[in-house]
């Protein structure tokens, strides 16, 4: 059964453009490491500091393999370092979802 990781980011609304660049970087990194990226979603109307990402995997084991590849991927490591240096992500939380079929 497919599992989807929903990442909820609390971002600095004054650094929205920096978060958008960070999210755009993931558009190629995540699929390259084995994740099925549904997308990154920026605030549009209403709350200005919440962003989301949805990434699906065939199983939690596939997610663990993806995480291992991501940790050794040069572009992935650089993107994580960018977020830490610029501090545009204030917090994040992960929720695991399964589809209703």
C-alpha positions as MATLAB code, in Angstrom:
seq = 'XXXXXXXXXXXXXXXXXXXXXXXXXXXXXXXXXXXXXXXXXXXXXXXXXXXXXXXXXXXXXXXXXXXXXXXXXXXXXXXXXXXXXXXXXXXXXXXXXXXXX';
ca = [
       0.000    0.000    0.000;
       1.268    3.456   -0.906;
       2.156    5.799    1.930;
       2.382    9.562    1.594;
       4.470   11.800    3.778;
       2.867   15.184    4.356;
       5.452   17.679    5.572;
       3.985   20.784    7.193;
       6.460   23.637    7.328;
       6.201   26.760    9.438;
       8.219   29.254    7.445;
       9.420   32.792    7.990;
       6.925   34.735    5.842;
       9.569   37.386    5.173;
      11.750   34.694    3.556;
       9.068   33.131    1.364;
      11.221   33.515   -1.759;
      14.085   31.642   -0.082;
      11.731   28.800    0.853;
      10.390   28.734   -2.704;
      13.940   28.340   -4.063;
      14.535   25.541   -1.538;
      11.294   23.814   -2.630;
      12.216   24.155   -6.323;
      15.530   22.428   -5.620;
      13.623   19.402   -4.292;
      11.665   19.068   -7.539;
      14.573   17.170   -9.093;
      16.351   15.874   -5.989;
      13.420   13.929   -4.514;
      12.539   11.953   -7.679;
      16.244   11.333   -8.271;
      16.494    9.706   -4.851;
      13.368    7.570   -5.280;
      10.471    9.623   -3.923;
       7.275   10.236   -5.870;
       6.932   13.978   -5.346;
       3.315   15.092   -5.522;
       4.393   18.662   -4.913;
       5.391   21.559   -2.716;
       2.681   24.059   -1.855;
       3.302   27.660   -0.787;
       0.931   29.915    1.146;
      -1.407   31.726   -1.208;
      -4.305   33.211    0.713;
      -4.892   33.416    4.442;
      -2.110   32.137    6.675;
       1.228   33.318    5.292;
       3.620   31.036    7.158;
       2.460   27.473    6.398;
       3.789   25.474    3.430;
       3.275   21.799    2.608;
       5.026   19.032    0.709;
       3.550   15.679   -0.294;
       5.829   12.760   -1.202;
       4.615    9.205   -1.802;
       6.410    5.882   -1.461;
       5.381    2.287   -2.138;
       6.113    1.429    1.525;
       7.854    2.701    4.657;
      10.821    0.494    3.702;
      11.046    2.378    0.402;
      10.987    5.642    2.370;
      13.891    4.449    4.533;
      15.902    3.575    1.393;
      15.062    7.012   -0.034;
      16.259    8.740    3.162;
      19.552    6.835    3.001;
      20.095    7.933   -0.627;
      19.097   11.504    0.213;
      21.715   11.738    2.977;
      24.495   10.917    0.503;
      23.149   12.957   -2.430;
      25.312   16.094   -2.920;
      22.391   18.260   -4.068;
      20.207   17.038   -1.203;
      22.914   17.747    1.341;
      23.443   21.217   -0.120;
      19.723   21.987    0.062;
      19.521   20.889    3.709;
      22.578   23.075    4.449;
      20.930   26.043    2.715;
      17.851   25.734    4.940;
      19.974   25.531    8.076;
      22.124   28.519    7.094;
      19.252   30.772    5.999;
      16.796   29.712    8.746;
      13.658   30.247    6.659;
      12.110   27.045    8.071;
      11.045   27.659   11.654;
       9.679   24.144   12.237;
       8.392   21.136   10.362;
       6.320   18.090   11.153;
       5.630   14.899    9.238;
       2.327   13.078    9.017;
       2.008    9.726    7.263;
      -1.108    9.176    5.186;
      -2.625    6.283    3.253;
      -5.186    6.700    0.499;
      -8.819    5.807    0.941;
      -9.652    3.231   -1.705;
];
